[in-house]
Amino acid sequence: MKHRIIFAIFMSFTLSLFMSAWITYLNIGIRSDFVTFWMGAWALGWPAAGIISFIAGPFLHSLAHKIASKV
């Protein structure tokens, strides 16, 4: 369980950081206040990403294992 929590924190942090940067860039481009908008989006996205990765992680890991074993 400890591993699952730590993994969810790291994975959600990384994905939400890069995804929020990308979506912010697509929406507003590079501007002087880009980082402010990006960090606002990231602060809203990380908790959601953390919960989703903690809940969906075991199922998706199992699904990926099943698919990989058949390929």
N, C-alpha and C positions, 0 to 999 in steps of 0.2 A: 504494500500500500504506500509506503514511504517513497519508493521508486516512482510509482504512478503519479503521485502528487508533484514530485520534483520535475519529472518529465513534462507534465502538463504545464507547469510554470514556465520552464525553459522554452518549450515548443510554442506556447501561446504568446510569450513575450516576443520571440523572434518573428513569428508569422504576423502578428498584429503590428509590430514595428514597421516591417517592410511593406505590408499590404496598405497600411494607413498612409505611408509615404507615397506609394504609387497612386492610390486613389486621390489623395490630396493634390498630387502633381497633375493628374489628369483633369481634375476639377478646376484648379485655379492656376496651374503653371507655377513657374519659379518666380516668386515675388519677394519683396523685402520682408513680408510677414508670413512667409511659407512655413517656417518652423513653428510659429505660434499656432497656425491652423493644424499643422501636422500633429503637434503634441496634444492638441485638444481632441483630435480624432483618435489618436492612439490611446489616450486616457479613457475614452469611452469604449474603445474596441477591445482592450486587453482583458478586462474582467469577463466580457462575453466570450472571448476566445478561450480564456482559461477554463470556464465552466464547460464549454462545448468540448474542448479537448479532453478534459477529465472524464466526461460522461461518454463521449463517442470513441475515445481512444482505444479501449479494449475491443470493442466491436470492429472498428476499422483495422486494427492490428490483426485480428482473427480473419477478417475478410481478405486482407492482403496476403496473408499466409495461405489461405485456401486457393486464391487465384494463382499465386506464384507456384504452388505445387502442381497445378494443372497445365502450366505453360511450359 
